[in-house]
């Protein structure tokens, strides 16, 4: 049980979550960036409902990449189709928070 801070850019909103309370919003993996964003009314698109079937929840990790779950092959394959892909890109529905993180939601 730990409390983590997640900052969402460009809106510059920081939320605190207790990982003992995952899932929060029941979208994507429990404790994922998407789960956390939706539970705190932060707009993060998710056309497939968080099932790793699209790239609308694409985010760019600015700090704390080591505090996210390891990327699995299905996420890596899906990310290849994301617009604005960077080496720090993740799918919000798959990246489970395990520490403090700053992410940017692309336009």
DAKAWO-V301294 format. One record per backbone hydrogen bond with DSSP energy under -1.0 kcal/mol. NH is the residue of the N-H (numbers start at 1). CO is the residue of the C=O. Records with the same first field share a line. If there is no record, write none. Layout:
NH: CO ; CO
This chain:
4: 17
6: 15
7: 101
8: 13
9: 103
13: 8
15: 6
17: 4
19: 2
21: 18
29: 93
32: 29
33: 95
34: 92
36: 32
37: 33
38: 34
39: 35
41: 38
42: 37
49: 46
58: 55
59: 90
60: 104
61: 88
62: 102
63: 102
67: 64
68: 65
69: 96
76: 72
77: 73
78: 74
79: 75
81: 78
82: 79
85: 82
89: 86
90: 59
92: 57
94: 91
95: 91
97: 31
98: 67
101: 5
102: 63
103: 7
104: 60
105: 9
